[in-house]
Amino acid sequence: MTGAAGETTPQPTSASDPRDQRALEALFREEGPGLRRYFRYRLRNDEDALDYVQEVFARLVAAVRDGTPSQPVAYLRRIAMNLLIDRSRSERPVHCAITVEIAVPPEQEEALLVKDVMTTYEAALESMTDRTRTVFLLYRVEGLKYREIADRLGVSIPAVQKHMARALERLTLALNDRD
């Protein structure tokens, strides 16, 4: 419509027309709190819920440029559901079913396995106290009996047994964790 001075006067819009600023504000006041509760319940985060409510209204404003939806409240709710659907799709891990098999000669595979076990074994030895490591190495490497270890270190046989038990437990845990 053209006014007296040749200016274009805006056509009146209905109260539910989201293109009208007042109608949009009224729609926000009426539907905003419900949308916030909707998002807060599903997202378990109030700040994210506020962001999503703003995104819903931003999408509504962008969509009404092409024409006003006949049911703006239903349209808002559909936008809200679509936002959550988009969010769940983006959070879903993408599984890729590609399997690559590398042919390794058996002796090379065995060498790698032995190297891995030895690295784990050495790390477990390093994590032991000096006394526990010494008792273990005297028994396993030098082949001394508990009595001989006790005499050499000046400790009792039960102390040697206690250190051996600790060493074996540490090694067992380390080797089991490797798998």
GISULTA-V201160 format. One line per field, one symbol per residue. ss: DSSP state (H for helix, E for strand, C for the rest). A space follows every 10 residues. Layout:
ss: ???
This chain:
ss: CECCCCCECC CCCCCCCCCC HHHHHHHHHH HHHHHHHHHH HHHCCHHHHH HHHHHHHHHH HHHHCCCCCC CHHHHHHHHH HHHHHHHHHH HCCCCCCCCC CCCCCHHHHH HHHHHHHHHH HHHHHHHCCH HHHHHHHHHH CCCCCHHHHH HHHCCCHHHH HHHHHHHHHH HHHHHHHHC
